[in-house]
Amino acid sequence: MNREKLKPLEPRRPGRMALLLGVGTATTVLLGACSSQSSGSSNPAAVQLDPASGPTSSTPTWSTATACVTGFQGSAVFREVHRDGVSTNSISSATYGVTAPFSGKLQAPISAIQAAGGIPNGGTQKLVVICFSGRALTGTSHRQMDVFISYSADGKTYTTSSTTSAGS
């Protein structure tokens, strides 16, 4: 049986080394994209609740000031971010007309969104619009827009802001 001898990865073989460097670079880029996706959005203040403040027993509407970015215009969803800063729950239905500014109604009252995220009274919670490259929330995702919601000390009212307060 003739077996092909494996060739070592040596600097004198630039084709193989370039391939390995390319894979390493692609991995780094992908990991960087994943970490930036979970750390923040590229367009804060582009989503808002209406009304921007009120009783936590209310179920306001939400709207965006911009469309989802090119490459992520298949669908979108509005989500609350849990206290751990990582986990999320959808607070809207999937939205499909995301090539222009879009809107929707929350699926639950603000108090339920606060409870789902494990946010204490007096705390602040991040709400994010996540855009997807495919329909029905499939494909690659991109956290594109966010808004912060602060709860009163007694948990009866909320206010929104495009930035979070220090220490929240």
C-alpha positions as protocol buffer text, in pm:
chain_id: "A"
residue {
  index: 1
  type: MET
  ca { x: 0 y: 0 z: 0 }
}
residue {
  index: 2
  type: ASN
  ca { x: 133 y: 338 z: -95 }
}
residue {
  index: 3
  type: ARG
  ca { x: 62 y: 606 z: 160 }
}
residue {
  index: 4
  type: GLU
  ca { x: 114 y: 968 z: 89 }
}
residue {
  index: 5
  type: LYS
  ca { x: 364 y: 1119 z: 325 }
}
residue {
  index: 6
  type: LEU
  ca { x: 221 y: 1410 z: 525 }
}
residue {
  index: 7
  type: LYS
  ca { x: 414 y: 1727 z: 470 }
}
residue {
  index: 8
  type: PRO
  ca { x: 523 y: 1926 z: 773 }
}
residue {
  index: 9
  type: LEU
  ca { x: 404 y: 2281 z: 830 }
}
residue {
  index: 10
  type: GLU
  ca { x: 722 y: 2473 z: 777 }
}
residue {
  index: 11
  type: PRO
  ca { x: 790 y: 2834 z: 683 }
}
residue {
  index: 12
  type: ARG
  ca { x: 920 y: 2717 z: 344 }
}
residue {
  index: 13
  type: ARG
  ca { x: 561 y: 2617 z: 258 }
}
residue {
  index: 14
  type: PRO
  ca { x: 387 y: 2958 z: 245 }
}
residue {
  index: 15
  type: GLY
  ca { x: 66 y: 2819 z: 95 }
}
residue {
  index: 16
  type: ARG
  ca { x: -12 y: 2602 z: 398 }
}
residue {
  index: 17
  type: MET
  ca { x: 102 y: 2864 z: 646 }
}
residue {
  index: 18
  type: ALA
  ca { x: -115 y: 3126 z: 477 }
}
residue {
  index: 19
  type: LEU
  ca { x: -412 y: 2890 z: 496 }
}
residue {
  index: 20
  type: LEU
  ca { x: -357 y: 2835 z: 868 }
}
residue {
  index: 21
  type: LEU
  ca { x: -315 y: 3207 z: 932 }
}
residue {
  index: 22
  type: GLY
  ca { x: -634 y: 3273 z: 735 }
}
residue {
  index: 23
  type: VAL
  ca { x: -829 y: 3022 z: 946 }
}
residue {
  index: 24
  type: GLY
  ca { x: -687 y: 3175 z: 1263 }
}
residue {
  index: 25
  type: THR
  ca { x: -779 y: 3525 z: 1149 }
}
residue {
  index: 26
  type: ALA
  ca { x: -1131 y: 3416 z: 1051 }
}
residue {
  index: 27
  type: THR
  ca { x: -1176 y: 3252 z: 1391 }
}
residue {
  index: 28
  type: THR
  ca { x: -1062 y: 3569 z: 1566 }
}
residue {
  index: 29
  type: VAL
  ca { x: -1298 y: 3782 z: 1358 }
}
residue {
  index: 30
  type: LEU
  ca { x: -1592 y: 3549 z: 1428 }
}
residue {
  index: 31
  type: LEU
  ca { x: -1521 y: 3539 z: 1799 }
}
residue {
  index: 32
  type: GLY
  ca { x: -1491 y: 3916 z: 1803 }
}
residue {
  index: 33
  type: ALA
  ca { x: -1823 y: 3949 z: 1625 }
}
residue {
  index: 34
  type: CYS
  ca { x: -1990 y: 3719 z: 1875 }
}
residue {
  index: 35
  type: SER
  ca { x: -1852 y: 3909 z: 2173 }
}
residue {
  index: 36
  type: SER
  ca { x: -1950 y: 4246 z: 2029 }
}
residue {
  index: 37
  type: GLN
  ca { x: -2298 y: 4114 z: 1955 }
}
residue {
  index: 38
  type: SER
  ca { x: -2353 y: 4023 z: 2315 }
}
residue {
  index: 39
  type: SER
  ca { x: -2189 y: 4331 z: 2464 }
}
residue {
  index: 40
  type: GLY
  ca { x: -2387 y: 4608 z: 2306 }
}
residue {
  index: 41
  type: SER
  ca { x: -2557 y: 4755 z: 2007 }
}
residue {
  index: 42
  type: SER
  ca { x: -2443 y: 4975 z: 1726 }
}
residue {
  index: 43
  type: ASN
  ca { x: -2732 y: 5221 z: 1745 }
}
residue {
  index: 44
  type: PRO
  ca { x: -2840 y: 5317 z: 2096 }
}
residue {
  index: 45
  type: ALA
  ca { x: -3143 y: 5547 z: 2125 }
}
residue {
  index: 46
  type: ALA
  ca { x: -3286 y: 5422 z: 1795 }
}
residue {
  index: 47
  type: VAL
  ca { x: -3564 y: 5232 z: 1976 }
}
residue {
  index: 48
  type: GLN
  ca { x: -3813 y: 5378 z: 2221 }
}
residue {
  index: 49
  type: LEU
  ca { x: -4121 y: 5292 z: 2420 }
}
residue {
  index: 50
  type: ASP
  ca { x: -4440 y: 5494 z: 2385 }
}
residue {
  index: 51
  type: PRO
  ca { x: -4510 y: 5628 z: 2638 }
}
residue {
  index: 52
  type: ALA
  ca { x: -4149 y: 5671 z: 2755 }
}
residue {
  index: 53
  type: SER
  ca { x: -4263 y: 5654 z: 3117 }
}
residue {
  index: 54
  type: GLY
  ca { x: -4567 y: 5541 z: 3308 }
}
residue {
  index: 55
  type: PRO
  ca { x: -4708 y: 5272 z: 3533 }
}
residue {
  index: 56
  type: THR
  ca { x: -4543 y: 4928 z: 3522 }
}
residue {
  index: 57
  type: SER
  ca { x: -4891 y: 4779 z: 3485 }
}
residue {
  index: 58
  type: SER
  ca { x: -4909 y: 4927 z: 3131 }
}
residue {
  index: 59
  type: THR
  ca { x: -4822 y: 4758 z: 2802 }
}
residue {
  index: 60
  type: PRO
  ca { x: -4673 y: 5030 z: 2581 }
}
residue {
  index: 61
  type: THR
  ca { x: -4586 y: 5013 z: 2214 }
}
residue {
  index: 62
  type: TRP
  ca { x: -4230 y: 5035 z: 2082 }
}
residue {
  index: 63
  type: SER
  ca { x: -4081 y: 5177 z: 1764 }
}
residue {
  index: 64
  type: THR
  ca { x: -3745 y: 5218 z: 1594 }
}
residue {
  index: 65
  type: ALA
  ca { x: -3604 y: 5531 z: 1435 }
}
residue {
  index: 66
  type: THR
  ca { x: -3404 y: 5333 z: 1179 }
}
residue {
  index: 67
  type: ALA
  ca { x: -3420 y: 5013 z: 976 }
}
residue {
  index: 68
  type: CYS
  ca { x: -3208 y: 4709 z: 1048 }
}
residue {
  index: 69
  type: VAL
  ca { x: -2867 y: 4737 z: 881 }
}
residue {
  index: 70
  type: THR
  ca { x: -2795 y: 4576 z: 545 }
}
residue {
  index: 71
  type: GLY
  ca { x: -2725 y: 4206 z: 584 }
}
residue {
  index: 72
  type: PHE
  ca { x: -2962 y: 4180 z: 881 }
}
residue {
  index: 73
  type: GLN
  ca { x: -3294 y: 4271 z: 720 }
}
residue {
  index: 74
  type: GLY
  ca { x: -3467 y: 3933 z: 726 }
}
residue {
  index: 75
  type: SER
  ca { x: -3652 y: 3986 z: 1055 }
}
residue {
  index: 76
  type: ALA
  ca { x: -3617 y: 4138 z: 1401 }
}
residue {
  index: 77
  type: VAL
  ca { x: -3741 y: 4099 z: 1757 }
}
residue {
  index: 78
  type: PHE
  ca { x: -3748 y: 4315 z: 2070 }
}
residue {
  index: 79
  type: ARG
  ca { x: -3598 y: 4145 z: 2377 }
}
residue {
  index: 80
  type: GLU
  ca { x: -3540 y: 4215 z: 2744 }
}
residue {
  index: 81
  type: VAL
  ca { x: -3196 y: 4143 z: 2890 }
}
residue {
  index: 82
  type: HIS
  ca { x: -3186 y: 3956 z: 3220 }
}
residue {
  index: 83
  type: ARG
  ca { x: -3005 y: 4075 z: 3528 }
}
residue {
  index: 84
  type: ASP
  ca { x: -2704 y: 3855 z: 3430 }
}
residue {
  index: 85
  type: GLY
  ca { x: -2655 y: 4078 z: 3124 }
}
residue {
  index: 86
  type: VAL
  ca { x: -2649 y: 3779 z: 2889 }
}
residue {
  index: 87
  type: SER
  ca { x: -2980 y: 3591 z: 2882 }
}
residue {
  index: 88
  type: THR
  ca { x: -3277 y: 3740 z: 2699 }
}
residue {
  index: 89
  type: ASN
  ca { x: -3649 y: 3682 z: 2645 }
}
residue {
  index: 90
  type: SER
  ca { x: -3852 y: 3806 z: 2352 }
}
residue {
  index: 91
  type: ILE
  ca { x: -4101 y: 4076 z: 2450 }
}
residue {
  index: 92
  type: SER
  ca { x: -4247 y: 4117 z: 2101 }
}
residue {
  index: 93
  type: SER
  ca { x: -4347 y: 3903 z: 1809 }
}
residue {
  index: 94
  type: ALA
  ca { x: -4106 y: 3863 z: 1517 }
}
residue {
  index: 95
  type: THR
  ca { x: -4116 y: 4161 z: 1282 }
}
residue {
  index: 96
  type: TYR
  ca { x: -4055 y: 4124 z: 909 }
}
residue {
  index: 97
  type: GLY
  ca { x: -4074 y: 4470 z: 750 }
}
residue {
  index: 98
  type: VAL
  ca { x: -3735 y: 4581 z: 886 }
}
residue {
  index: 99
  type: THR
  ca { x: -3594 y: 4757 z: 577 }
}
residue {
  index: 100
  type: ALA
  ca { x: -3749 y: 5079 z: 711 }
}
residue {
  index: 101
  type: PRO
  ca { x: -3826 y: 5194 z: 1069 }
}
residue {
  index: 102
  type: PHE
  ca { x: -4067 y: 4948 z: 1233 }
}
residue {
  index: 103
  type: SER
  ca { x: -4278 y: 4910 z: 1547 }
}
residue {
  index: 104
  type: GLY
  ca { x: -4484 y: 4674 z: 1757 }
}
residue {
  index: 105
  type: LYS
  ca { x: -4667 y: 4618 z: 2083 }
}
residue {
  index: 106
  type: LEU
  ca { x: -4510 y: 4454 z: 2385 }
}
residue {
  index: 107
  type: GLN
  ca { x: -4644 y: 4107 z: 2461 }
}
residue {
  index: 108
  type: ALA
  ca { x: -4664 y: 4172 z: 2835 }
}
residue {
  index: 109
  type: PRO
  ca { x: -4690 y: 4459 z: 3081 }
}
residue {
  index: 110
  type: ILE
  ca { x: -4371 y: 4629 z: 3194 }
}
residue {
  index: 111
  type: SER
  ca { x: -4400 y: 4463 z: 3538 }
}
residue {
  index: 112
  type: ALA
  ca { x: -4385 y: 4117 z: 3375 }
}
residue {
  index: 113
  type: ILE
  ca { x: -4080 y: 4221 z: 3171 }
}
residue {
  index: 114
  type: GLN
  ca { x: -3911 y: 4340 z: 3492 }
}
residue {
  index: 115
  type: ALA
  ca { x: -3993 y: 4011 z: 3665 }
}
residue {
  index: 116
  type: ALA
  ca { x: -3875 y: 3798 z: 3370 }
}
residue {
  index: 117
  type: GLY
  ca { x: -3537 y: 3971 z: 3378 }
}
residue {
  index: 118
  type: GLY
  ca { x: -3502 y: 3942 z: 3755 }
}
residue {
  index: 119
  type: ILE
  ca { x: -3460 y: 4318 z: 3788 }
}
residue {
  index: 120
  type: PRO
  ca { x: -3521 y: 4454 z: 4140 }
}
residue {
  index: 121
  type: ASN
  ca { x: -3730 y: 4763 z: 4212 }
}
residue {
  index: 122
  type: GLY
  ca { x: -3505 y: 5066 z: 4172 }
}
residue {
  index: 123
  type: GLY
  ca { x: -3297 y: 4882 z: 3908 }
}
residue {
  index: 124
  type: THR
  ca { x: -3234 y: 4942 z: 3539 }
}
residue {
  index: 125
  type: GLN
  ca { x: -3283 y: 4694 z: 3256 }
}
residue {
  index: 126
  type: LYS
  ca { x: -3165 y: 4691 z: 2896 }
}
residue {
  index: 127
  type: LEU
  ca { x: -3412 y: 4626 z: 2614 }
}
residue {
  index: 128
  type: VAL
  ca { x: -3264 y: 4542 z: 2272 }
}
residue {
  index: 129
  type: VAL
  ca { x: -3376 y: 4507 z: 1913 }
}
residue {
  index: 130
  type: ILE
  ca { x: -3200 y: 4213 z: 1753 }
}
residue {
  index: 131
  type: CYS
  ca { x: -3199 y: 4200 z: 1374 }
}
residue {
  index: 132
  type: PHE
  ca { x: -3153 y: 3873 z: 1185 }
}
residue {
  index: 133
  type: SER
  ca { x: -3020 y: 3795 z: 839 }
}
residue {
  index: 134
  type: GLY
  ca { x: -3300 y: 3543 z: 775 }
}
residue {
  index: 135
  type: ARG
  ca { x: -3676 y: 3534 z: 806 }
}
residue {
  index: 136
  type: ALA
  ca { x: -3843 y: 3406 z: 1121 }
}
residue {
  index: 137
  type: LEU
  ca { x: -3547 y: 3506 z: 1342 }
}
residue {
  index: 138
  type: THR
  ca { x: -3303 y: 3277 z: 1162 }
}
residue {
  index: 139
  type: GLY
  ca { x: -2951 y: 3323 z: 1035 }
}
residue {
  index: 140
  type: THR
  ca { x: -2694 y: 3554 z: 1188 }
}
residue {
  index: 141
  type: SER
  ca { x: -2811 y: 3799 z: 1455 }
}
residue {
  index: 142
  type: HIS
  ca { x: -2700 y: 4153 z: 1535 }
}
residue {
  index: 143
  type: ARG
  ca { x: -2797 y: 4355 z: 1842 }
}
residue {
  index: 144
  type: GLN
  ca { x: -2864 y: 4680 z: 1671 }
}
residue {
  index: 145
  type: MET
  ca { x: -3069 y: 4911 z: 1894 }
}
residue {
  index: 146
  type: ASP
  ca { x: -3126 y: 4944 z: 2265 }
}
residue {
  index: 147
  type: VAL
  ca { x: -3305 y: 5143 z: 2532 }
}
residue {
  index: 148
  type: PHE
  ca { x: -3275 y: 5134 z: 2910 }
}
residue {
  index: 149
  type: ILE
  ca { x: -3574 y: 5114 z: 3139 }
}
residue {
  index: 150
  type: SER
  ca { x: -3546 y: 5220 z: 3504 }
}
residue {
  index: 151
  type: TYR
  ca { x: -3793 y: 5102 z: 3765 }
}
residue {
  index: 152
  type: SER
  ca { x: -3902 y: 5316 z: 4060 }
}
residue {
  index: 153
  type: ALA
  ca { x: -3805 y: 5213 z: 4413 }
}
residue {
  index: 154
  type: ASP
  ca { x: -4160 y: 5090 z: 4477 }
}
residue {
  index: 155
  type: GLY
  ca { x: -4184 y: 4915 z: 4136 }
}
residue {
  index: 156
  type: LYS
  ca { x: -4498 y: 5104 z: 4033 }
}
residue {
  index: 157
  type: THR
  ca { x: -4355 y: 5324 z: 3756 }
}
residue {
  index: 158
  type: TYR
  ca { x: -4088 y: 5316 z: 3487 }
}
residue {
  index: 159
  type: THR
  ca { x: -3890 y: 5566 z: 3280 }
}
residue {
  index: 160
  type: THR
  ca { x: -3677 y: 5505 z: 2974 }
}
residue {
  index: 161
  type: SER
  ca { x: -3343 y: 5650 z: 2865 }
}
residue {
  index: 162
  type: SER
  ca { x: -3093 y: 5601 z: 2584 }
}
residue {
  index: 163
  type: THR
  ca { x: -2816 y: 5554 z: 2842 }
}
residue {
  index: 164
  type: THR
  ca { x: -2786 y: 5365 z: 3166 }
}
residue {
  index: 165
  type: SER
  ca { x: -2714 y: 5530 z: 3499 }
}
residue {
  index: 166
  type: ALA
  ca { x: -2378 y: 5457 z: 3661 }
}
residue {
  index: 167
  type: GLY
  ca { x: -2376 y: 5153 z: 3886 }
}
residue {
  index: 168
  type: SER
  ca { x: -2686 y: 4990 z: 3742 }
}
